[in-house]
């Protein structure tokens, strides 16, 4: 099964950015709360010291917003 519709590069970029923000923020929260191993350790450089939990929550919310915006762009292009 192949799809005849092509995805725009903007859709691919927003999808990747959304994934990195949501997974990075969630893994940072798990590390802060439970002490688990960091899955995406580079995101700790994006959050200021002392505000880790707030920063990771903002990353998750921002990732969800970017994903919703990318989905809206995809649906708008189909119509």
N, C-alpha and C positions, 0 to 999 in steps of 0.2 A: 504494500500500500504506500503509494507516494502521494504527496500533496502537490497540487498544481499551483498553490499560492506561495509566493516567496516572502520571506521575512525581511524586513528592512534592517540595515545595520544598527539603527537606533534601538530597535526592539531587542536585538541580541545584546547590546551594551547595557541597556537598562535591566535586562534579565540577569546578566552576570553581576552587575553592581548590586542589585537587590539581593542576590544569593550571598555575596560576600558580606554585605552588611548584616543580614539576618543571622547567618550562621556564625559570623565572627562575634556579633553581639551576644548571641545565645551562649556560645562557648565561653566568652568572657564572664558572663553571669554565672554559669556553672562553676567556673574556676573560682570566682570570688565567694560564692555561697558554699560550695561543697569541697573545694580544693582539688577538683579533678584536673587532669592534664589539659593544657591548652591545645585546642585543635588548630586554631589559626592564631599563632602567637604574635604575628606582626601587628595585629590590631591594638595591642597594648600601647603602641607608640602613638596611636590616634587619640588616646584618652589621657587627660591631665591627671597627675598624681593627686590622690585624695578624693577624686570624684569618679572612681572607676565604675561603681554601680550605676550612677546617673548617666555616665557616658555610654555604657553598654546598652542601657534601656533606650537612650536616644538613637543609638545605632540600629537597634531592632525596629523601632518605629519609623525611622528614616528609610530603612530598607523596605518595609512594607509599603510606605508611601511611594517610593520609586517604582516598586513592582506594580502598584495600582496604576501609576501614571503610564508605565510602559504598556500595560494591558489596555488602557484607554486609548493609547495611540494606535495599537494594533486593531482594536475594534473600529476605530474611526476610519482607518485606512481601508477596511473591508466594505464599509457602507457606501 
